[in-house]
Amino acid sequence: MVRVLILQHAEGEWIGSMNDWFSEPSRVSGFTLTTIRLDHGEALPGRNSFDWLLIMGGPMSVNDESDYPWLREEKQLIRQSIADNKTIIGICLGGQLIASAAGAEVYRNSAVEIGWFPVIRTDTGAQWFPQTATVLSWHGDCFRIPVGAVPFASSTVTPCQGFSLGPRVWALQFHLEAQPGTVEAFLAFETQGLPEGEYVQTQPQLLSDAFLLQSQKIMHRLLDSLV
C-alpha cells in the first residue's frame, strides 16, 4: 500500500483531477490518501508516515513565514522527504515550497500570470509533458532553480514553469490538477477582483473548459510516470 500525504493550504485547493487517477479501480486499493489542512492548524505527521507527498497551492507566499509559521515546519518536512527519496509533486505554491526547501529563491515575477497560457517543454527528460500545452497558471511569484535541479518548462512571462530534482520530485508553477470548479475556487481568493495585467485573462476566458481534458490527461501521464 502506497501512503499518499496531501498538504492543503486553502479551501478549494485540493488534488483536483489527481483524485480521478487514484480512484481508478486498478489503483484504488493500492493507495491510501491522507490530507493535512495546514491552514486549519493541523499538525504535520512524521517523515516515516508516508511514501508520496503532494503539495498543493494556496494564496500565500512561501516567504510569509511570519504570517504562517507552519511554513517553516512544512519546508523542513519537504527537505526530509527529498533526502528520503520520496515521490513528491508540488503545484504552484507547492512547487515554490520545494524550491525554497531546496535552497532556491522564490521571488515576485515580472508580471502576474493568471489564465490559460501556452507552456513549452524545455527538457526532453520530461516525456510526460507535451512539447507545448495550454495550461492554467495563477501566480505572481516564481522560483529560481535549486542546485542539482533540471528545468523542464517555460512560458512567455515565467522563465521556469517547472523543474525536477531527480526522477521522483517535480515542481510545477501551473495547475495541471484543474477540473470543473477549480477556477471558481481560485476566483474566490481574489477578494479585490482580478489584478490588471497583460497576462491576466478575463473571467469568461478563465472559465472556459476548452483545455481541461488535455490538462487532466497530462496530469495523469505524470502520475503514470511515477508508478
Order of alpha helices (4+ residues) and beta strands (2+ residues): beta-alpha-beta-beta-alpha-beta-alpha-beta-beta-beta-beta-beta-alpha-alpha-alpha
